[in-house]
Amino acid sequence: MPTELREHAGRQYAIRFHYALPDDAWAVELSEAVPAPTACADLPQAASHLPGAAFLVAYVPDEDPTVEPAVHIHSHDEHVIPYEVMNWFMEAVTDQVERCRRAMAEGVPDAEE
């Protein structure tokens, strides 16, 4: 699962991409990143942070062009999302939508790049 990490105002955030089979869609998840386990510290190229529990998930369909992408809120707690972080997330969602739509138009079964 590809992951992107970003720091903003001293907090770590993560965007994770994975395929949600029951939804026939790519899921783009936004979460606060959590510190990686100390056991990983000695591994070469190990990330210092990993994605936490997602609080926003965008589902981007890749099989049916009539189904619209949608953002779901997955949180029981209130989360304040800074504008810069929300913009970063929505840019990632937009890129995934464009990849999936281009793949559907070209008849390519897998839209991950």
N, CA, C and O atoms as a GROMACS GRO file, in nm:
protein
  452
    1MET      N    1   0.084  -0.118   0.000
    1MET     CA    2   0.000   0.000   0.000
    1MET      C    3   0.088   0.124   0.000
    1MET      O    4   0.160   0.148   0.097
    2PRO      N    5   0.083   0.200  -0.105
    2PRO     CA    6   0.162   0.324  -0.108
    2PRO      C    7   0.113   0.421   0.000
    2PRO      O    8  -0.007   0.434   0.026
    3THR      N    9   0.209   0.489   0.061
    3THR     CA   10   0.178   0.585   0.166
    3THR      C   11   0.261   0.711   0.143
    3THR      O   12   0.377   0.704   0.104
    4GLU      N   13   0.200   0.826   0.169
    4GLU     CA   14   0.270   0.954   0.167
    4GLU      C   15   0.259   1.014   0.307
    4GLU      O   16   0.154   1.007   0.370
    5LEU      N   17   0.368   1.072   0.354
    5LEU     CA   18   0.370   1.135   0.485
    5LEU      C   19   0.400   1.283   0.470
    5LEU      O   20   0.472   1.324   0.378
    6ARG      N   21   0.345   1.362   0.561
    6ARG     CA   22   0.371   1.506   0.559
    6ARG      C   23   0.359   1.561   0.700
    6ARG      O   24   0.272   1.520   0.777
    7GLU      N   25   0.447   1.654   0.732
    7GLU     CA   26   0.439   1.723   0.860
    7GLU      C   27   0.377   1.860   0.839
    7GLU      O   28   0.407   1.928   0.741
    8HIS      N   29   0.290   1.898   0.930
    8HIS     CA   30   0.230   2.032   0.925
    8HIS      C   31   0.212   2.080   1.069
    8HIS      O   32   0.146   2.014   1.150
    9ALA      N   33   0.269   2.194   1.099
    9ALA     CA   34   0.257   2.257   1.231
    9ALA      C   35   0.293   2.159   1.344
    9ALA      O   36   0.227   2.155   1.448
   10GLY      N   37   0.399   2.082   1.322
   10GLY     CA   38   0.446   1.991   1.425
   10GLY      C   39   0.371   1.859   1.437
   10GLY      O   40   0.402   1.778   1.524
   11ARG      N   41   0.273   1.837   1.351
   11ARG     CA   42   0.198   1.710   1.353
   11ARG      C   43   0.226   1.635   1.223
   11ARG      O   44   0.248   1.695   1.118
   12GLN      N   45   0.224   1.504   1.233
   12GLN     CA   46   0.248   1.419   1.117
   12GLN      C   47   0.114   1.368   1.063
   12GLN      O   48   0.026   1.328   1.140
   13TYR      N   49   0.100   1.370   0.932
   13TYR     CA   50  -0.020   1.320   0.865
   13TYR      C   51   0.022   1.218   0.760
   13TYR      O   52   0.135   1.220   0.712
   14ALA      N   53  -0.070   1.129   0.726
   14ALA     CA   54  -0.042   1.025   0.627
   14ALA      C   55  -0.159   1.012   0.531
   14ALA      O   56  -0.275   1.024   0.570
   15ILE      N   57  -0.125   0.985   0.407
   15ILE     CA   58  -0.224   0.946   0.306
   15ILE      C   59  -0.184   0.806   0.262
   15ILE      O   60  -0.070   0.781   0.224
   16ARG      N   61  -0.280   0.715   0.269
   16ARG     CA   62  -0.256   0.576   0.230
   16ARG      C   63  -0.353   0.541   0.117
   16ARG      O   64  -0.470   0.580   0.121
   17PHE      N   65  -0.303   0.468   0.019
   17PHE     CA   66  -0.383   0.423  -0.095
   17PHE      C   67  -0.395   0.271  -0.090
   17PHE      O   68  -0.295   0.201  -0.072
   18HIS      N   69  -0.516   0.220  -0.104
   18HIS     CA   70  -0.533   0.075  -0.115
   18HIS      C   71  -0.664   0.047  -0.189
   18HIS      O   72  -0.750   0.135  -0.203
   19TYR      N   73  -0.677  -0.077  -0.235
   19TYR     CA   74  -0.799  -0.112  -0.308
   19TYR      C   75  -0.901  -0.167  -0.210
   19TYR      O   76  -0.872  -0.258  -0.132
   20ALA      N   77  -1.022  -0.112  -0.215
   20ALA     CA   78  -1.133  -0.157  -0.130
   20ALA      C   79  -1.220  -0.249  -0.215
   20ALA      O   80  -1.310  -0.203  -0.285
   21LEU      N   81  -1.193  -0.376  -0.208
   21LEU     CA   82  -1.260  -0.475  -0.292
   21LEU      C   83  -1.413  -0.472  -0.281
   21LEU      O   84  -1.480  -0.477  -0.384
   22PRO      N   85  -1.470  -0.464  -0.160
   22PRO     CA   86  -1.617  -0.463  -0.152
   22PRO      C   87  -1.680  -0.343  -0.223
   22PRO      O   88  -1.795  -0.350  -0.266
   23ASP      N   89  -1.604  -0.234  -0.234
   23ASP     CA   90  -1.657  -0.112  -0.297
   23ASP      C   91  -1.618  -0.100  -0.443
   23ASP      O   92  -1.662  -0.007  -0.511
   24ASP      N   93  -1.537  -0.194  -0.494
   24ASP     CA   94  -1.483  -0.184  -0.630
   24ASP      C   95  -1.428  -0.044  -0.654
   24ASP      O   96  -1.460   0.021  -0.754
   25ALA      N   97  -1.343   0.000  -0.560
   25ALA     CA   98  -1.290   0.135  -0.568
   25ALA      C   99  -1.155   0.144  -0.497
   25ALA      O  100  -1.123   0.063  -0.409
   26TRP      N  101  -1.078   0.243  -0.538
   26TRP     CA  102  -0.956   0.275  -0.465
   26TRP      C  103  -0.993   0.360  -0.346
   26TRP      O  104  -1.076   0.451  -0.356
   27ALA      N  105  -0.932   0.331  -0.233
   27ALA     CA  106  -0.953   0.410  -0.112
   27ALA      C  107  -0.830   0.497  -0.090
   27ALA      O  108  -0.716   0.449  -0.092
   28VAL      N  109  -0.855   0.625  -0.069
   28VAL     CA  110  -0.749   0.720  -0.036
   28VAL      C  111  -0.781   0.766   0.105
   28VAL      O  112  -0.881   0.834   0.128
   29GLU      N  113  -0.694   0.730   0.202
   29GLU     CA  114  -0.722   0.755   0.343
   29GLU      C  115  -0.633   0.865   0.399
   29GLU      O  116  -0.513   0.870   0.370
   30LEU      N  117  -0.692   0.953   0.478
   30LEU     CA  118  -0.616   1.055   0.550
   30LEU      C  119  -0.620   1.022   0.698
   30LEU      O  120  -0.726   0.996   0.754
   31SER      N  121  -0.502   1.025   0.761
   31SER     CA  122  -0.493   0.998   0.904
   31SER      C  123  -0.380   1.080   0.964
   31SER      O  124  -0.297   1.136   0.893
   32GLU      N  125  -0.379   1.086   1.096
   32GLU     CA  126  -0.260   1.136   1.163
   32GLU      C  127  -0.163   1.020   1.166
   32GLU      O  128  -0.202   0.906   1.193
   33ALA      N  129  -0.037   1.048   1.138
   33ALA     CA  130   0.064   0.943   1.140
   33ALA      C  131   0.107   0.918   1.283
   33ALA      O  132   0.110   1.009   1.366
   34VAL      N  133   0.141   0.794   1.310
   34VAL     CA  134   0.185   0.754   1.444
   34VAL      C  135   0.332   0.709   1.434
   34VAL      O  136   0.375   0.661   1.330
   35PRO      N  137   0.407   0.725   1.543
   35PRO     CA  138   0.546   0.681   1.539
   35PRO      C  139   0.557   0.532   1.507
   35PRO      O  140   0.478   0.450   1.555
   36ALA      N  141   0.654   0.498   1.426
   36ALA     CA  142   0.679   0.357   1.392
   36ALA      C  143   0.731   0.285   1.515
   36ALA      O  144   0.794   0.346   1.602
   37PRO      N  145   0.707   0.156   1.524
   37PRO     CA  146   0.758   0.079   1.637
   37PRO      C  147   0.911   0.090   1.645
   37PRO      O  148   0.979   0.097   1.542
   38THR      N  149   0.963   0.090   1.764
   38THR     CA  150   1.108   0.102   1.782
   38THR      C  151   1.182  -0.016   1.721
   38THR      O  152   1.300  -0.005   1.688
   39ALA      N  153   1.115  -0.129   1.706
   39ALA     CA  154   1.179  -0.246   1.645
   39ALA      C  155   1.219  -0.219   1.501
   39ALA      O  156   1.308  -0.285   1.448
   40CYS      N  157   1.154  -0.123   1.437
   40CYS     CA  158   1.184  -0.091   1.296
   40CYS      C  159   1.298   0.009   1.283
   40CYS      O  160   1.346   0.033   1.172
   41ALA      N  161   1.342   0.069   1.393
   41ALA     CA  162   1.440   0.177   1.388
   41ALA      C  163   1.572   0.134   1.323
   41ALA      O  164   1.638   0.216   1.260
   42ASP      N  165   1.611   0.008   1.339
   42ASP     CA  166   1.738  -0.038   1.284
   42ASP      C  167   1.728  -0.083   1.138
   42ASP      O  168   1.830  -0.115   1.077
   43LEU      N  169   1.609  -0.087   1.084
   43LEU     CA  170   1.592  -0.132   0.945
   43LEU      C  171   1.629  -0.018   0.849
   43LEU      O  172   1.588   0.096   0.870
   44PRO      N  173   1.707  -0.050   0.746
   44PRO     CA  174   1.740   0.055   0.649
   44PRO      C  175   1.614   0.107   0.580
   44PRO      O  176   1.525   0.030   0.544
   45GLN      N  177   1.607   0.235   0.563
   45GLN     CA  178   1.497   0.304   0.496
   45GLN      C  179   1.362   0.285   0.564
   45GLN      O  180   1.258   0.299   0.500
   46ALA      N  181   1.362   0.253   0.692
   46ALA     CA  182   1.235   0.240   0.765
   46ALA      C  183   1.178   0.378   0.790
   46ALA      O  184   1.250   0.472   0.822
   47ALA      N  185   1.048   0.389   0.777
   47ALA     CA  186   0.981   0.517   0.801
   47ALA      C  187   0.976   0.545   0.950
   47ALA      O  188   0.965   0.454   1.032
   48SER      N  189   0.984   0.672   0.985
   48SER     CA  190   0.976   0.709   1.126
   48SER      C  191   0.831   0.712   1.174
   48SER      O  192   0.805   0.702   1.294
   49HIS      N  193   0.737   0.726   1.080
   49HIS     CA  194   0.594   0.729   1.114
   49HIS      C  195   0.518   0.638   1.018
   49HIS      O  196   0.559   0.615   0.904
   50LEU      N  197   0.405   0.588   1.066
   50LEU     CA  198   0.316   0.504   0.986
   50LEU      C  199   0.176   0.562   0.992
   50LEU      O  200   0.143   0.636   1.086
   51PRO      N  201   0.091   0.531   0.894
   51PRO     CA  202  -0.047   0.581   0.899
   51PRO      C  203  -0.120   0.532   1.023
   51PRO      O  204  -0.103   0.417   1.065
   52GLY      N  205  -0.199   0.618   1.082
   52GLY     CA  206  -0.284   0.580   1.194
   52GLY      C  207  -0.422   0.544   1.144
   52GLY      O  208  -0.439   0.511   1.026
   53ALA      N  209  -0.520   0.550   1.232
   53ALA     CA  210  -0.659   0.521   1.193
   53ALA      C  211  -0.710   0.634   1.104
   53ALA      O  212  -0.700   0.752   1.139
   54ALA      N  213  -0.766   0.596   0.990
   54ALA     CA  214  -0.814   0.696   0.894
   54ALA      C  215  -0.936   0.770   0.949
   54ALA      O  216  -1.025   0.710   1.009
   55PHE      N  217  -0.938   0.902   0.929
   55PHE     CA  218  -1.057   0.979   0.965
   55PHE      C  219  -1.128   1.035   0.844
   55PHE      O  220  -1.242   1.078   0.855
   56LEU      N  221  -1.064   1.037   0.729
   56LEU     CA  222  -1.130   1.068   0.602
   56LEU      C  223  -1.090   0.961   0.502
   56LEU      O  224  -0.973   0.925   0.492
   57VAL      N  225  -1.188   0.909   0.428
   57VAL     CA  226  -1.159   0.810   0.325
   57VAL      C  227  -1.236   0.848   0.199
   57VAL      O  228  -1.358   0.862   0.201
   58ALA      N  229  -1.161   0.866   0.090
   58ALA     CA  230  -1.224   0.891  -0.040
   58ALA      C  231  -1.226   0.759  -0.115
   58ALA      O  232  -1.124   0.692  -0.127
   59TYR      N  233  -1.343   0.723  -0.166
   59TYR     CA  234  -1.357   0.603  -0.248
   59TYR      C  235  -1.366   0.646  -0.393
   59TYR      O  236  -1.455   0.723  -0.430
   60VAL      N  237  -1.274   0.596  -0.474
   60VAL     CA  238  -1.266   0.633  -0.615
   60VAL      C  239  -1.294   0.508  -0.698
   60VAL      O  240  -1.208   0.421  -0.708
   61PRO      N  241  -1.416   0.499  -0.758
   61PRO     CA  242  -1.451   0.380  -0.836
   61PRO      C  243  -1.360   0.366  -0.959
   61PRO      O  244  -1.322   0.465  -1.021
   62ASP      N  245  -1.328   0.242  -0.992
   62ASP     CA  246  -1.243   0.221  -1.108
   62ASP      C  247  -1.304   0.124  -1.209
   62ASP      O  248  -1.238   0.086  -1.306
   63GLU      N  249  -1.428   0.083  -1.186
   63GLU     CA  250  -1.491  -0.011  -1.279
   63GLU      C  251  -1.616   0.045  -1.344
   63GLU      O  252  -1.648   0.008  -1.457
   64ASP      N  253  -1.688   0.132  -1.275
   64ASP     CA  254  -1.814   0.184  -1.325
   64ASP      C  255  -1.805   0.336  -1.335
   64ASP      O  256  -1.806   0.405  -1.233
   65PRO      N  257  -1.798   0.390  -1.456
   65PRO     CA  258  -1.783   0.534  -1.473
   65PRO      C  259  -1.905   0.615  -1.427
   65PRO      O  260  -1.896   0.738  -1.416
   66THR      N  261  -2.016   0.549  -1.402
   66THR     CA  262  -2.135   0.623  -1.357
   66THR      C  263  -2.135   0.645  -1.206
   66THR      O  264  -2.214   0.725  -1.155
   67VAL      N  265  -2.048   0.576  -1.132
   67VAL     CA  266  -2.041   0.592  -0.987
   67VAL      C  267  -1.945   0.706  -0.954
   67VAL      O  268  -1.829   0.705  -0.997
   68GLU      N  269  -1.994   0.802  -0.878
   68GLU     CA  270  -1.914   0.919  -0.843
   68GLU      C  271  -1.820   0.889  -0.727
   68GLU      O  272  -1.857   0.814  -0.636
   69PRO      N  273  -1.700   0.946  -0.728
   69PRO     CA  274  -1.614   0.937  -0.610
   69PRO      C  275  -1.683   1.007  -0.492
   69PRO      O  276  -1.760   1.100  -0.512
   70ALA      N  277  -1.654   0.960  -0.372
   70ALA     CA  278  -1.716   1.019  -0.252
   70ALA      C  279  -1.617   1.016  -0.137
   70ALA      O  280  -1.534   0.925  -0.127
   71VAL      N  281  -1.628   1.115  -0.049
   71VAL     CA  282  -1.544   1.121   0.071
   71VAL      C  283  -1.632   1.085   0.190
   71VAL      O  284  -1.740   1.141   0.208
   72HIS      N  285  -1.583   0.990   0.270
   72HIS     CA  286  -1.654   0.946   0.390
   72HIS      C  287  -1.577   0.991   0.513
   72HIS      O  288  -1.454   0.990   0.513
   73ILE      N  289  -1.649   1.031   0.616
   73ILE     CA  290  -1.587   1.068   0.742
   73ILE      C  291  -1.593   0.947   0.834
   73ILE      O  292  -1.700   0.895   0.863
   74HIS      N  293  -1.476   0.903   0.879
   74HIS     CA  294  -1.465   0.784   0.965
   74HIS      C  295  -1.406   0.827   1.098
   74HIS      O  296  -1.287   0.805   1.123
   75SER      N  297  -1.486   0.886   1.182
   75SER     CA  298  -1.431   0.933   1.309
   75SER      C  299  -1.542   0.951   1.411
   75SER      O  300  -1.650   1.000   1.381
   76HIS      N  301  -1.511   0.909   1.532
   76HIS     CA  302  -1.603   0.933   1.643
   76HIS      C  303  -1.562   1.058   1.719
   76HIS      O  304  -1.641   1.114   1.795
   77ASP      N  305  -1.439   1.100   1.698
   77ASP     CA  306  -1.386   1.218   1.764
   77ASP      C  307  -1.380   1.334   1.666
   77ASP      O  308  -1.382   1.314   1.544
   78GLU      N  309  -1.374   1.453   1.718
   78GLU     CA  310  -1.359   1.570   1.633
   78GLU      C  311  -1.214   1.581   1.589
   78GLU      O  312  -1.123   1.567   1.671
   79HIS      N  313  -1.192   1.605   1.462
   79HIS     CA  314  -1.059   1.626   1.407
   79HIS      C  315  -1.057   1.761   1.339
   79HIS      O  316  -1.143   1.792   1.257
   80VAL      N  317  -0.959   1.842   1.373
   80VAL     CA  318  -0.937   1.968   1.303
   80VAL      C  319  -0.834   1.939   1.195
   80VAL      O  320  -0.722   1.898   1.224
   81ILE      N  321  -0.873   1.961   1.072
   81ILE     CA  322  -0.783   1.935   0.960
   81ILE      C  323  -0.739   2.069   0.903
   81ILE      O  324  -0.821   2.143   0.849
   82PRO      N  325  -0.610   2.100   0.914
   82PRO     CA  326  -0.562   2.227   0.859
   82PRO      C  327  -0.588   2.234   0.708
   82PRO      O  328  -0.586   2.132   0.639
   83TYR      N  329  -0.611   2.353   0.660
   83TYR     CA  330  -0.639   2.375   0.518
   83TYR      C  331  -0.531   2.311   0.430
   83TYR      O  332  -0.564   2.243   0.333
   84GLU      N  333  -0.403   2.333   0.463
   84GLU     CA  334  -0.294   2.279   0.381
   84GLU      C  335  -0.301   2.126   0.373
   84GLU      O  336  -0.275   2.068   0.267
   85VAL      N  337  -0.335   2.061   0.483
   85VAL     CA  338  -0.345   1.915   0.486
   85VAL      C  339  -0.465   1.869   0.405
   85VAL      O  340  -0.456   1.773   0.329
   86MET      N  341  -0.578   1.938   0.420
   86MET     CA  342  -0.698   1.903   0.343
   86MET      C  343  -0.673   1.921   0.194
   86MET      O  344  -0.717   1.840   0.112
   87ASN      N  345  -0.604   2.027   0.158
   87ASN     CA  346  -0.571   2.053   0.018
   87ASN      C  347  -0.480   1.942  -0.036
   87ASN      O  348  -0.501   1.894  -0.148
   88TRP      N  349  -0.381   1.901   0.041
   88TRP     CA  350  -0.292   1.790   0.003
   88TRP      C  351  -0.372   1.662  -0.019
   88TRP      O  352  -0.351   1.591  -0.118
   89PHE      N  353  -0.464   1.632   0.074
   89PHE     CA  354  -0.548   1.513   0.061
   89PHE      C  355  -0.634   1.521  -0.065
   89PHE      O  356  -0.641   1.425  -0.141
   90MET      N  357  -0.699   1.634  -0.087
   90MET     CA  358  -0.788   1.646  -0.203
   90MET      C  359  -0.709   1.641  -0.335
   90MET      O  360  -0.761   1.593  -0.436
   91GLU      N  361  -0.586   1.690  -0.335
   91GLU     CA  362  -0.502   1.676  -0.455
   91GLU      C  363  -0.472   1.529  -0.483
   91GLU      O  364  -0.472   1.486  -0.598
   92ALA      N  365  -0.446   1.452  -0.378
   92ALA     CA  366  -0.422   1.308  -0.395
   92ALA      C  367  -0.548   1.238  -0.446
   92ALA      O  368  -0.539   1.150  -0.532
   93VAL      N  369  -0.663   1.277  -0.394
   93VAL     CA  370  -0.790   1.220  -0.441
   93VAL      C  371  -0.813   1.256  -0.587
   93VAL      O  372  -0.850   1.171  -0.668
   94THR      N  373  -0.790   1.382  -0.622
   94THR     CA  374  -0.809   1.426  -0.760
   94THR      C  375  -0.718   1.349  -0.855
   94THR      O  376  -0.761   1.307  -0.963
   95ASP      N  377  -0.592   1.329  -0.815
   95ASP     CA  378  -0.500   1.252  -0.899
   95ASP      C  379  -0.549   1.109  -0.918
   95ASP      O  380  -0.541   1.054  -1.028
   96GLN      N  381  -0.601   1.048  -0.811
   96GLN     CA  382  -0.651   0.911  -0.821
   96GLN      C  383  -0.776   0.905  -0.911
   96GLN      O  384  -0.790   0.812  -0.990
   97VAL      N  385  -0.864   1.003  -0.899
   97VAL     CA  386  -0.983   1.009  -0.985
   97VAL      C  387  -0.940   1.016  -1.131
   97VAL      O  388  -0.992   0.944  -1.216
   98GLU      N  389  -0.844   1.104  -1.160
   98GLU     CA  390  -0.797   1.118  -1.299
   98GLU      C  391  -0.735   0.988  -1.350
   98GLU      O  392  -0.760   0.950  -1.465
   99ARG      N  393  -0.654   0.920  -1.267
   99ARG     CA  394  -0.593   0.792  -1.310
   99ARG      C  395  -0.701   0.688  -1.338
   99ARG      O  396  -0.695   0.618  -1.440
  100CYS      N  397  -0.800   0.678  -1.249
  100CYS     CA  398  -0.905   0.577  -1.267
  100CYS      C  399  -0.990   0.607  -1.390
  100CYS      O  400  -1.023   0.517  -1.467
  101ARG      N  401  -1.024   0.733  -1.409
  101ARG     CA  402  -1.106   0.768  -1.527
  101ARG      C  403  -1.029   0.747  -1.656
  101ARG      O  404  -1.086   0.701  -1.756
  102ARG      N  405  -0.901   0.779  -1.655
  102ARG     CA  406  -0.819   0.756  -1.774
  102ARG      C  407  -0.809   0.605  -1.802
  102ARG      O  408  -0.819   0.563  -1.918
  103ALA      N  409  -0.790   0.526  -1.698
  103ALA     CA  410  -0.781   0.380  -1.716
  103ALA      C  411  -0.913   0.323  -1.766
  103ALA      O  412  -0.913   0.235  -1.852
  104MET      N  413  -1.026   0.372  -1.712
  104MET     CA  414  -1.156   0.324  -1.760
  104MET      C  415  -1.175   0.359  -1.907
  104MET      O  416  -1.226   0.277  -1.984
  105ALA      N  417  -1.135   0.479  -1.946
  105ALA     CA  418  -1.151   0.522  -2.086
  105ALA      C  419  -1.063   0.439  -2.179
  105ALA      O  420  -1.100   0.413  -2.294
  106GLU      N  421  -0.946   0.397  -2.128
  106GLU     CA  422  -0.854   0.317  -2.210
  106GLU      C  423  -0.879   0.168  -2.198
  106GLU      O  424  -0.817   0.088  -2.268
  107GLY      N  425  -0.970   0.128  -2.108
  107GLY     CA  426  -1.000  -0.013  -2.090
  107GLY      C  427  -0.894  -0.086  -2.011
  107GLY      O  428  -0.883  -0.208  -2.023
  108VAL      N  429  -0.815  -0.016  -1.931
  108VAL     CA  430  -0.713  -0.077  -1.847
  108VAL      C  431  -0.776  -0.120  -1.715
  108VAL      O  432  -0.842  -0.038  -1.651
  109PRO      N  433  -0.757  -0.245  -1.673
  109PRO     CA  434  -0.826  -0.293  -1.552
  109PRO      C  435  -0.772  -0.237  -1.422
  109PRO      O  436  -0.847  -0.234  -1.324
  110ASP      N  437  -0.647  -0.192  -1.414
  110ASP     CA  438  -0.588  -0.148  -1.288
  110ASP      C  439  -0.540  -0.006  -1.301
  110ASP      O  440  -0.459   0.024  -1.389
  111ALA      N  441  -0.588   0.085  -1.215
  111ALA     CA  442  -0.556   0.226  -1.228
  111ALA      C  443  -0.449   0.274  -1.133
  111ALA      O  444  -0.423   0.394  -1.127
  112GLU      N  445  -0.385   0.184  -1.058
  112GLU     CA  446  -0.279   0.228  -0.967
  112GLU      C  447  -0.151   0.253  -1.046
  112GLU      O  448  -0.116   0.176  -1.135
  113GLU      N  449  -0.083   0.362  -1.011
  113GLU     CA  450   0.046   0.392  -1.076
  113GLU      C  451   0.154   0.397  -0.972
  113GLU      O  452   0.270   0.420  -1.005
   0.00000   0.00000   0.00000
